[in-house]
Amino acid sequence: MMLRLSTAVAASVVSLGQTAHAATDYPLTLTSCGHEITLEQTPESVVSIGQAPTEMLYLLGLADNVAGTALWISPVLEEFSEIDADVKRLSDNAPSYESVIAQQPDLVVSAYEWMIGPAGMVGTTDMFDDAGVPVWTLPTDCVGKQNSQSIDGTRTALFDTETLYESIATLAYIFDVTERGEEVIADLRTREAASVAKAEQLDLPDDLSGVFWYSSADLSIDPYVAGINSVPGWMMSTLGIRNVVTSEEEWPTVGWETIVRSNPTFIVAAKMERRRFPADDIALKRNSSSPTPSPVSLKPWRMIASLKLMPTQWIHQFAQSLRWKPLPTS
Protein backbone atom coordinates (compact mmCIF):
# COMPACT_ATOMS: atom_id res chain seq x y z
CA MET A 1 0.00 0.00 0.00
CA MET A 2 1.42 3.39 -1.02
CA LEU A 3 0.92 6.35 1.34
CA ARG A 4 0.78 9.95 0.21
CA LEU A 5 2.04 13.24 1.59
CA SER A 6 0.15 16.22 0.21
CA THR A 7 1.89 18.10 -2.59
CA ALA A 8 1.85 21.28 -0.49
CA VAL A 9 3.52 19.56 2.46
CA ALA A 10 6.17 17.88 0.34
CA ALA A 11 7.03 21.07 -1.53
CA SER A 12 7.16 23.28 1.55
CA VAL A 13 9.66 20.99 3.29
CA VAL A 14 12.23 22.14 0.75
CA SER A 15 11.56 25.85 1.16
CA LEU A 16 11.17 26.01 4.93
CA GLY A 17 14.82 26.51 5.76
CA GLN A 18 15.16 29.31 3.20
CA THR A 19 12.75 31.64 5.05
CA ALA A 20 14.26 34.75 6.67
CA HIS A 21 13.31 35.58 10.23
CA ALA A 22 11.63 38.85 9.35
CA ALA A 23 10.24 41.02 12.13
CA THR A 24 6.50 41.61 11.99
CA ASP A 25 5.43 44.98 10.61
CA TYR A 26 2.48 46.67 12.34
CA PRO A 27 -0.22 47.62 11.75
CA LEU A 28 -0.90 44.09 10.51
CA THR A 29 -4.04 43.32 8.50
CA LEU A 30 -5.25 39.73 8.25
CA THR A 31 -8.25 37.99 6.75
CA SER A 32 -9.69 34.67 7.91
CA CYS A 33 -12.98 33.11 6.83
CA GLY A 34 -13.68 36.34 4.93
CA HIS A 35 -13.36 38.51 8.05
CA GLU A 36 -10.68 41.21 8.09
CA ILE A 37 -8.90 42.45 11.22
CA THR A 38 -6.08 44.90 11.85
CA LEU A 39 -3.62 44.63 14.73
CA GLU A 40 -1.84 47.85 15.66
CA GLN A 41 0.85 46.09 17.69
CA THR A 42 1.88 42.72 19.09
CA PRO A 43 -1.04 41.38 21.16
CA GLU A 44 -0.17 41.21 24.83
CA SER A 45 -3.28 39.32 25.81
CA VAL A 46 -5.16 36.62 23.88
CA VAL A 47 -8.17 34.41 24.55
CA SER A 48 -8.13 31.11 22.67
CA ILE A 49 -11.32 29.20 21.92
CA GLY A 50 -10.53 25.62 20.98
CA GLN A 51 -7.90 23.14 22.09
CA ALA A 52 -5.91 23.40 18.86
CA PRO A 53 -5.16 27.16 18.96
CA THR A 54 -4.38 26.95 22.67
CA GLU A 55 -1.81 24.22 22.15
CA MET A 56 -0.37 26.10 19.18
CA LEU A 57 0.15 29.14 21.40
CA TYR A 58 1.83 26.95 24.02
CA LEU A 59 4.09 25.42 21.37
CA LEU A 60 5.13 28.91 20.32
CA GLY A 61 6.09 29.78 23.90
CA LEU A 62 3.22 32.24 24.30
CA ALA A 63 1.53 30.82 27.40
CA ASP A 64 2.14 34.06 29.30
CA ASN A 65 0.02 35.89 26.72
CA VAL A 66 -2.97 33.58 27.12
CA ALA A 67 -5.59 35.26 29.32
CA GLY A 68 -8.13 32.46 29.03
CA THR A 69 -9.06 29.32 27.14
CA ALA A 70 -12.25 27.40 26.34
CA LEU A 71 -13.69 24.51 24.33
CA TRP A 72 -11.70 21.48 25.41
CA ILE A 73 -12.32 17.92 24.24
CA SER A 74 -9.46 16.03 25.90
CA PRO A 75 -6.67 16.78 28.40
CA VAL A 76 -3.99 19.18 27.22
CA LEU A 77 -0.85 17.68 25.70
CA GLU A 78 1.16 16.23 28.57
CA GLU A 79 4.13 18.48 27.94
CA PHE A 80 1.93 21.53 28.66
CA SER A 81 0.00 20.24 31.68
CA GLU A 82 1.85 22.42 34.21
CA ILE A 83 1.64 25.49 31.97
CA ASP A 84 -2.05 25.01 31.30
CA ALA A 85 -2.82 24.60 35.01
CA ASP A 86 -1.90 28.26 35.50
CA VAL A 87 -4.06 29.53 32.61
CA LYS A 88 -7.64 30.58 33.28
CA ARG A 89 -10.22 28.10 31.95
CA LEU A 90 -13.28 30.12 30.92
CA SER A 91 -15.25 27.00 30.06
CA ASP A 92 -14.68 23.40 29.02
CA ASN A 93 -17.28 24.00 26.32
CA ALA A 94 -18.41 27.20 24.61
CA PRO A 95 -17.68 30.27 26.77
CA SER A 96 -20.10 33.14 27.10
CA TYR A 97 -19.48 36.32 25.15
CA GLU A 98 -19.30 38.21 28.44
CA SER A 99 -16.62 35.91 29.89
CA VAL A 100 -14.41 36.43 26.85
CA ILE A 101 -14.78 40.21 26.80
CA ALA A 102 -14.16 40.36 30.56
CA GLN A 103 -10.57 39.21 29.98
CA GLN A 104 -9.98 42.41 27.96
CA PRO A 105 -8.02 40.57 25.27
CA ASP A 106 -6.12 42.26 22.47
CA LEU A 107 -7.03 39.30 20.26
CA VAL A 108 -9.33 36.27 20.27
CA VAL A 109 -8.17 33.20 18.35
CA SER A 110 -10.92 30.72 17.51
CA ALA A 111 -10.73 27.22 16.08
CA TYR A 112 -14.17 27.39 14.51
CA GLU A 113 -16.58 29.81 12.89
CA TRP A 114 -19.45 28.15 14.72
CA MET A 115 -17.91 29.57 17.89
CA ILE A 116 -17.39 33.12 16.58
CA GLY A 117 -18.78 33.88 13.15
CA PRO A 118 -21.89 35.14 11.38
CA ALA A 119 -24.01 32.91 13.64
CA GLY A 120 -21.45 32.13 16.34
CA MET A 121 -22.45 30.33 19.52
CA VAL A 122 -20.18 32.63 21.56
CA GLY A 123 -20.97 35.71 19.53
CA THR A 124 -20.82 37.18 16.06
CA THR A 125 -17.78 38.83 14.55
CA ASP A 126 -19.79 42.07 14.46
CA MET A 127 -20.30 41.89 18.24
CA PHE A 128 -16.56 41.56 18.80
CA ASP A 129 -15.80 44.27 16.23
CA ASP A 130 -18.15 46.61 18.09
CA ALA A 131 -16.30 45.81 21.32
CA GLY A 132 -12.96 46.58 19.66
CA VAL A 133 -11.72 43.00 20.01
CA PRO A 134 -10.33 41.45 16.81
CA VAL A 135 -11.11 37.77 16.14
CA TRP A 136 -8.93 35.52 14.00
CA THR A 137 -10.11 32.02 13.02
CA LEU A 138 -7.64 29.26 12.18
CA PRO A 139 -7.22 28.56 8.44
CA THR A 140 -8.11 24.92 9.19
CA ASP A 141 -11.74 26.05 9.43
CA CYS A 142 -11.63 28.40 6.45
CA VAL A 143 -9.55 26.97 3.61
CA GLY A 144 -11.51 24.62 1.36
CA LYS A 145 -14.45 24.80 3.75
CA GLN A 146 -17.90 26.44 3.70
CA ASN A 147 -19.50 27.09 7.08
CA SER A 148 -22.73 28.85 6.12
CA GLN A 149 -24.98 25.81 5.70
CA SER A 150 -24.37 23.90 8.94
CA ILE A 151 -22.63 24.24 12.29
CA ASP A 152 -19.74 21.94 11.44
CA GLY A 153 -19.55 23.14 7.84
CA THR A 154 -18.82 21.44 4.53
CA ARG A 155 -15.37 20.68 3.17
CA THR A 156 -15.24 21.13 -0.58
CA ALA A 157 -11.63 19.93 -0.69
CA LEU A 158 -9.76 17.24 1.23
CA PHE A 159 -8.24 18.47 4.49
CA ASP A 160 -4.54 19.30 4.12
CA THR A 161 -2.09 19.50 7.00
CA GLU A 162 -0.65 22.56 5.28
CA THR A 163 -3.52 24.56 6.78
CA LEU A 164 -2.27 23.58 10.25
CA TYR A 165 1.23 24.76 9.38
CA GLU A 166 -0.27 27.96 7.98
CA SER A 167 -2.15 28.44 11.26
CA ILE A 168 1.05 28.10 13.30
CA ALA A 169 3.05 30.32 10.95
CA THR A 170 0.41 33.06 11.06
CA LEU A 171 0.18 32.96 14.84
CA ALA A 172 3.97 33.20 15.03
CA TYR A 173 3.88 36.23 12.72
CA ILE A 174 1.06 37.88 14.69
CA PHE A 175 3.11 37.61 17.89
CA ASP A 176 6.46 38.39 16.20
CA VAL A 177 8.01 34.99 17.00
CA THR A 178 8.57 33.78 13.45
CA GLU A 179 11.82 32.00 14.22
CA ARG A 180 10.12 29.89 16.88
CA GLY A 181 7.26 29.24 14.49
CA GLU A 182 9.62 27.90 11.85
CA GLU A 183 11.26 25.61 14.40
CA VAL A 184 7.88 24.21 15.47
CA ILE A 185 6.72 23.68 11.89
CA ALA A 186 9.99 22.00 10.87
CA ASP A 187 9.69 19.57 13.77
CA LEU A 188 6.05 18.78 13.02
CA ARG A 189 6.74 18.23 9.32
CA THR A 190 9.52 15.79 10.19
CA ARG A 191 7.27 13.93 12.59
CA GLU A 192 4.44 13.77 10.06
CA ALA A 193 6.71 12.32 7.38
CA ALA A 194 8.13 9.80 9.85
CA SER A 195 4.65 8.79 10.93
CA VAL A 196 3.54 8.16 7.35
CA ALA A 197 6.72 6.17 6.67
CA LYS A 198 6.14 3.98 9.72
CA ALA A 199 2.56 3.35 8.66
CA GLU A 200 3.70 2.34 5.19
CA GLN A 201 5.99 -0.31 6.70
CA LEU A 202 2.95 -2.02 8.24
CA ASP A 203 1.88 -3.09 4.74
CA LEU A 204 -1.87 -2.87 5.31
CA PRO A 205 -4.27 -4.67 2.95
CA ASP A 206 -5.39 -2.81 -0.16
CA ASP A 207 -9.13 -3.31 0.29
CA LEU A 208 -9.79 -1.66 3.68
CA SER A 209 -12.82 0.56 4.25
CA GLY A 210 -13.96 2.31 7.38
CA VAL A 211 -16.06 4.86 9.21
CA PHE A 212 -15.14 7.24 12.03
CA TRP A 213 -17.87 7.52 14.69
CA TYR A 214 -17.40 10.78 16.56
CA SER A 215 -20.47 10.87 18.79
CA SER A 216 -24.28 10.72 18.85
CA ALA A 217 -26.71 13.23 20.28
CA ASP A 218 -28.58 10.15 21.52
CA LEU A 219 -27.58 6.51 21.16
CA SER A 220 -30.94 5.73 19.60
CA ILE A 221 -30.49 8.10 16.64
CA ASP A 222 -28.09 8.49 13.72
CA PRO A 223 -24.43 8.97 14.72
CA TYR A 224 -22.13 11.84 13.80
CA VAL A 225 -19.47 10.39 11.50
CA ALA A 226 -16.51 11.82 9.59
CA GLY A 227 -17.17 13.17 6.12
CA ILE A 228 -15.15 12.29 3.04
CA ASN A 229 -12.94 15.43 3.19
CA SER A 230 -12.62 15.72 6.97
CA VAL A 231 -9.44 15.21 8.99
CA PRO A 232 -10.24 11.50 9.55
CA GLY A 233 -11.09 11.36 5.84
CA TRP A 234 -7.61 12.69 5.12
CA MET A 235 -6.13 10.00 7.35
CA MET A 236 -7.96 7.27 5.49
CA SER A 237 -7.05 8.74 2.12
CA THR A 238 -3.39 8.92 3.12
CA LEU A 239 -3.48 5.27 4.15
CA GLY A 240 -5.30 4.24 0.99
CA ILE A 241 -8.46 3.34 2.94
CA ARG A 242 -11.92 4.01 1.53
CA ASN A 243 -14.17 6.14 3.70
CA VAL A 244 -17.65 4.64 3.33
CA VAL A 245 -19.14 8.06 4.12
CA THR A 246 -19.22 10.16 0.95
CA SER A 247 -20.80 13.35 2.30
CA GLU A 248 -18.73 16.54 2.11
CA GLU A 249 -20.18 17.69 5.43
CA GLU A 250 -17.52 17.75 8.15
CA TRP A 251 -19.54 15.59 10.57
CA PRO A 252 -22.75 14.40 8.88
CA THR A 253 -25.30 12.19 10.60
CA VAL A 254 -25.60 8.87 8.81
CA GLY A 255 -28.04 6.10 9.71
CA TRP A 256 -26.74 2.80 11.03
CA GLU A 257 -28.69 1.01 8.33
CA THR A 258 -26.72 2.90 5.69
CA ILE A 259 -23.47 2.12 7.45
CA VAL A 260 -24.40 -1.56 7.66
CA ARG A 261 -25.14 -1.67 3.93
CA SER A 262 -21.75 -0.11 3.16
CA ASN A 263 -20.11 -2.99 5.09
CA PRO A 264 -16.96 -1.20 6.35
CA THR A 265 -13.97 -3.25 7.44
CA PHE A 266 -13.83 -1.36 10.72
CA ILE A 267 -15.41 1.36 12.83
CA VAL A 268 -13.23 3.82 14.70
CA ALA A 269 -14.93 5.14 17.84
CA ALA A 270 -13.83 8.47 19.31
CA LYS A 271 -12.51 8.52 22.85
CA MET A 272 -12.75 11.91 24.58
CA GLU A 273 -13.15 13.58 27.95
CA ARG A 274 -15.98 15.82 26.76
CA ARG A 275 -19.47 14.85 27.94
CA ARG A 276 -21.75 16.99 25.80
CA PHE A 277 -23.59 13.94 24.42
CA PRO A 278 -24.07 10.47 25.94
CA ALA A 279 -22.04 8.86 23.18
CA ASP A 280 -19.04 11.04 24.04
CA ASP A 281 -18.36 8.23 26.52
CA ILE A 282 -16.36 5.47 24.80
CA ALA A 283 -17.82 2.89 27.20
CA LEU A 284 -21.33 3.67 25.98
CA LYS A 285 -20.19 3.43 22.37
CA ARG A 286 -18.74 -0.01 23.03
CA ASN A 287 -21.92 -1.20 24.70
CA SER A 288 -24.28 0.41 22.21
CA SER A 289 -27.04 -1.83 20.90
CA SER A 290 -27.10 0.05 17.60
CA PRO A 291 -26.75 -2.32 14.64
CA THR A 292 -23.20 -2.59 13.30
CA PRO A 293 -21.71 -4.58 10.46
CA SER A 294 -20.32 -8.00 11.24
CA PRO A 295 -17.49 -8.65 11.45
CA VAL A 296 -16.46 -5.21 12.71
CA SER A 297 -13.48 -3.91 14.65
CA LEU A 298 -14.93 -1.33 17.05
CA LYS A 299 -11.84 0.36 18.45
CA PRO A 300 -11.39 3.20 20.96
CA TRP A 301 -9.59 5.97 19.14
CA ARG A 302 -8.89 9.57 20.00
CA MET A 303 -10.75 11.32 17.22
CA ILE A 304 -8.48 13.81 15.57
CA ALA A 305 -10.65 16.57 14.02
CA SER A 306 -10.64 18.78 17.10
CA LEU A 307 -8.79 16.89 19.84
CA LYS A 308 -5.14 17.33 19.11
CA LEU A 309 -2.91 19.83 17.43
CA MET A 310 -1.14 17.90 14.69
CA PRO A 311 -1.50 14.55 12.94
CA THR A 312 2.22 13.89 13.34
CA GLN A 313 1.74 10.44 14.81
CA TRP A 314 -1.96 9.76 14.19
CA ILE A 315 -1.32 8.03 10.88
CA HIS A 316 1.04 5.45 12.36
CA GLN A 317 -1.10 4.90 15.47
CA PHE A 318 -4.23 4.56 13.36
CA ALA A 319 -2.55 2.09 11.01
CA GLN A 320 -1.35 0.03 13.97
CA SER A 321 -4.90 -0.07 15.33
CA LEU A 322 -6.06 -1.77 12.14
CA ARG A 323 -3.84 -4.73 12.99
CA TRP A 324 -5.72 -5.36 16.26
CA LYS A 325 -8.05 -8.35 16.59
CA PRO A 326 -11.75 -7.44 16.35
CA LEU A 327 -13.75 -7.14 19.56
CA PRO A 328 -16.26 -9.94 20.18
CA THR A 329 -19.56 -9.24 18.39
CA SER A 330 -21.70 -10.99 21.00
N, C-alpha and C positions, 0 to 999 in steps of 0.2 A: 504494500500500500504506500503510495507516494503522498507526502504531506506538503502543504503549501504555505509559504510566507507571503503576505500581501506584497504586491509590487511596490507600494509606497514604503513599506517597512524595509524591504530589501534595498531599495535605492537610497533611502535616507541614512542607512548604516554607513555608507561610503562617505557622505557629505558631512556627517555630524562633527567630526574632528576638525573640519575646516572652518567652523563658525567662530567669528571673533566675539570676545566677551564685551559687547558694546553696552555702555551705560544706557539706562532708559531715559528717553527724553519726555519731559512733561511740559504742557498738558498732553495726556495720552488718550486718544479716542479709540474705542473698541466697539465692535458689533458682535452680538451673539444672539442667535435665534431671531434675527431681524431687529433687535433692540440695541440702540446706540447709547453708549455712556462715555463720559469724559472724566478722567481723573486728573486733578490739578497737581497732585504730588503723590509720593509713595504712601499707600494706605498704612496707617499706624494701627488700625483696629479693623478686624474683619469678622463677620459672622458667616459660618459655613453651614449650609443646609444639605445634608447628604453625607454618607460615610466616605465616599470616594474623594470629594474635594477636601474634606478634613484631613484624610490621610495623605493627600498630595501636599497640603500645606505643612504637615509634620515632616514629610520627606524632604521638603525644601528648607527645613530648619526655621520655620516661621511660627512655631507654637506660641511664642510670646505675643504674636500679633492677633491670635485667635481669641476673640472676646466671648464667643459662645458657639455651640454646635447643636445640631438637631438631626433627626431622621436617621436612626441607627437600625441596622438589621441584625448584625452580629457584633461580638466583641471587637474592639480595636485591634489592629495588628499588634502582636505581642511586644514587638520592639518599641512601641509607643505607649504601652500601658501606663507607665509612671507619668509620662508627659500628659496624657489625656486625663489622668485623675485630677490634675490641677486646672483643667479647663472647664468652664461652666457648661453644663448640659442643660440647654433650654427645654428640650423634650426628646424622648426617645423616638417619637413619631413627628408629625407636623407641628411646628411651633406656632404660636399665635403671632399675628402681625405686631401686636403691642409688645410682646416679649423680645422680638427682634429689634424693633426701633428703640426699646429701652436701653439696649447696649450701646447706643450712639455709635454705630459702626461707620467707618469711612467707606466700606464696601461690603456687600453681601455676595457670596459665591454660592450658587445653587446647582445641584446636580440635575434638576429636572424643571421643565417649564410648568408641569402640573403643580409644582410647589409655588413658584413665582412666575407668572406669565399672564396672558390675556384673561385667563379664568383660574388663576392660581389659588390653591387651597390656603396658602399663607396670606397671599395678597396679590394684587395685580402690579405689573411694572409701573403703571401710572400712579398707584398709591405710593410706591417707593420713590418715584421721581418727584412727586409733590412734597415728600418729606425730605428731599435732598439727599437720598441714600441711593447710590448707584448699585445696580444688580447685574452681575455677569453670570451667565449660565454656561456650563461646560460644553465644549463642542461635541462631546459624545451624545448629547441630547438634541443637537441642532443639525449636524452634518448628515445628509442623506436620510433625514427624518422629518416627518410632518406630524405636528402635535395638535392640530386644530380639530380633529375629528373624534378623538378619544383621549382619556386621561393618560394612558401609557404611550399613545402615539403609534404611528405607522412608519416602518423603515422601508424606504423605497430602494435602498441599496444595502448590500451586506455590510454589517458592522466591520470596521477596520480599526485595529489597535493604533493606527496612526492618529486617530482622533484623541486617544488617551495621551499620546506623546505631545500632541498639539495643546491639550489642556494643561499639561505640566509646564511646557515651554512658555505658554502665555501667562500663567500664574507667576512663573519666575521673572518674566519681563515686567509684569505689573509691579512686583515688589523689588525690582532691581537686583535680582540674585540670579542672573542668567548663567553665570559659571556653574553655580550649584545645580541649576536646572539641567544643564548639559551633562553633568556628572550622573545625575539621577536617571536621565533618559538613556544614556549610554549603558548603564548597568542593567536597566530593565530590558533594553533591546537584546543584550547578550543573554540574559536569562530566558527571554522568550524563545530565541533561536535554539538555545540548549534544550529547552523543554520540548520543542517540536522535534528536535533530533532524537531525544530519548524516546519519545512516543513512536517515532518511525521504527526504532529498533525492536519494538514489541511485535511488529509484523502482524497487525490485526487482520482479520478476514476482510475480504473485499465487498461483502454483501450485507454489512451491518446497517440497521435502521433504528431510529430511536425517537423518544419524546422526552422533553424536560417538563416535569410537573412542578410548578412553582408553589402554588397554593390553591385553595378553594374557599370562596366566601362561606360555603357550607358544604359538608362532605356529601350531601345528597344531591348537589347540583353540579353542573359542568365545571371542570377544573380550569385554572389559568395555566396555560402551557406556553412554551417559547415559540415565537414565530420564526419563519424561515430565515429572516435577515437579522435576528436578534443576536446578542452576544453568545448564548448557547448555540444558536444556529451557526455562527461563525466557527465555534469550536468543532461542531460536527462536520462542517464543510472542510475545515483544515485537516481533519482526520479521515476525510473521504467517506463519512457516514451520512446516510440520507435521513434528513429530518422529515418525519411523516406528516408534520404540520406544515402546510403550504401558505398559510395566511401571512401577509406582510405586517399585520399588527404586531406590536412588540410582545404583548402577552394576551393573545386572544383566549376566549373560553371555547373549548372544544368538547363535545359530548363524548362520554366514555364509549358509547356505541360506535362512534366514528373512529375512535382510537383503536378499538377492538378490530374493526374491519381492516384497518391499515396494517395490523399485525406487526408491530415493531419488535425488533430483537430485544430491546430493553426499555425500561422506564427509569429515568433519573429523577429522584425525589429530592427536593430542596430541604436542607437542614439549616435552620436559622434560630436566632434567639427571639426575634420579633413574635408577638402574639396578637396581631391584629385580627387574624382569622383563625378558626379552629385548626385548619389544615396547615397552619404555620408550624405546628408541632409534628416533628418527624415520626413520633410514636403513633400518632393518629393516622398519618399517611400509611404507615406499615400495616396497621390493623384495619384499614378502611375496607368496607364490604363492597365498594364500587367494583363493577366488573372490570377485569384487566385481562389482556391477552395471555394465553398460556401456550408455551412456557414464557415466562417473563422474569427478567432480573430487576427487582425493585430495590434500588440501592440508595442509601443516604448519601446525599452529595450537597456540598455547599454551593448553592446556586450563585452564578457569577455575575448576573446582570447588574446588581446593585450592592453586592456584599463586599467585594474586595476591590482593591485599587487596580491591579494589573493581572492579566492572564499570563504571567511569566512562568508559572508552574502548573496552571490548570490543565493544559493540554496533556502533559505527561500523567498527572494524577488521574484525569478522566480516562485516558487510555488504559492505565493500569486497572481501573475499576471494572473495565469491560472484560477483564480476564478472571474476575471473581466467579465463583459458582453461584447459580441462581438461588434465591431464597425459596424455601418450600412453598408450594402453591396451595397447600391445604393444612 
